[in-house]
């Protein structure tokens, strides 16, 4: 799956960059809760950095610190609520998945500088005894993002029903921007995680 990911790196990196910018705009416009919008924005930018590492100005250690803080912040909310379900739980899993990729799973994150021999690029970080663990964790996180895609409701704002040919028709439908951005991020996460498996 390595060559497929290489081919998809640019479009997925740009899509993640747009998602990060979209959530940043929501944050600035106060159209979403601050912690959640900030976490989504950082995740979008972080994913873009992993797909396009050449253009990433942020040091590797800073990305790690950002996702440790995000995971701890939302982890505290999960502990207060007493359940992993819901938005805080999704952010905890997202932060954990990002840390997993940053700390050795994803080829771009695991090998931050220098050219990579294509023969060894796919599992460069997981040679030896850790290979099976990396595969299992990558598949577990991928399964989570499949469930995210399945659970995402088709949020639509529906206007007044109209009548066409005797049957009511819904008009003025609009897909929610958060759903579109969540789908884009989940697909990007799936591609990256399955490439590590």
C-alpha positions, 0 to 999 in steps of 0.5 A, spaced: 500 500 500 506 504 500 505 507 493 498 508 493 499 512 499 505 516 496 500 518 490 495 520 495 500 524 500 499 531 496 491 531 495 490 528 502 495 533 505 491 538 502 485 536 504 487 535 511 490 542 511 483 545 508 480 541 514 485 544 519 483 551 516 476 550 516 476 548 524 480 554 525 475 559 522 470 556 526 474 557 532 475 564 530 468 565 528 466 562 535 461 557 531 464 551 535 466 550 542 473 552 543 476 546 545 473 541 540 474 546 534 482 547 536 483 540 537 480 538 530 484 544 527 490 541 530 489 534 528 487 537 521 494 541 521 498 535 524 495 530 519 497 535 513 504 535 516 504 527 516 502 527 509 507 533 507 513 533 511 517 537 507 513 543 508 512 542 516 515 548 519 513 545 526 518 540 530 517 533 531 517 534 539 512 540 538 507 535 535 508 530 540 507 535 546 500 538 542 497 531 542 499 529 549 496 535 552 490 534 547 489 527 550 490 529 557 485 535 556 479 530 553 481 524 557 480 529 564 473 530 561 472 523 559 474 521 566 469 526 569 463 523 565 465 516 566 464 514 559 469 514 553 463 515 548 461 522 545 466 528 543 471 528 548 472 520 547 473 521 540 478 526 541 482 522 546 482 516 541 484 521 535 490 524 540 492 517 541 492 515 534 496 521 532 501 520 537 501 513 535 503 515 528 508 520 530 512 516 535 513 510 530 508 508 526 507 512 520 513 512 515 514 520 515 513 521 522 518 515 524 523 518 519 523 525 519 529 527 515 533 524 509 531 519 503 528 513 505 530 506 501 523 505 498 524 497 499 524 499 507 519 505 507 513 501 509 515 498 515 521 502 517 519 504 524 516 497 525 522 492 523 523 487 528 519 484 534 514 491 534 512 489 527 506 485 529 504 490 535 504 496 530 500 492 525 495 491 530 494 498 533 494 501 526 488 496 525 485 497 531 485 505 530 483 504 523 477 500 525 475 506 530 475 511 524 470 506 520 465 506 526 466 514 526 464 514 518 458 509 519 456 513 525 456 520 522 449 522 521 447 525 515 446 532 518 442 536 514 438 542 515 431 541 512 427 547 509 419 547 508 417 541 505 414 542 498 409 538 493 411 536 487 407 531 483 402 530 489 408 528 493 412 532 498 419 533 497 424 536 502 427 542 499 433 547 501 437 541 504 445 543 506 450 538 509 453 540 515 460 543 514 463 539 520 460 532 517 464 533 511 470 535 515 469 529 519 469 525 513 475 527 510 479 527 516 476 520 518 478 517 510 485 521 511 486 517 518 484 510 515 488 511 509 494 513 513 493 507 518 491 502 513 498 504 510 502 502 516 498 495 517 
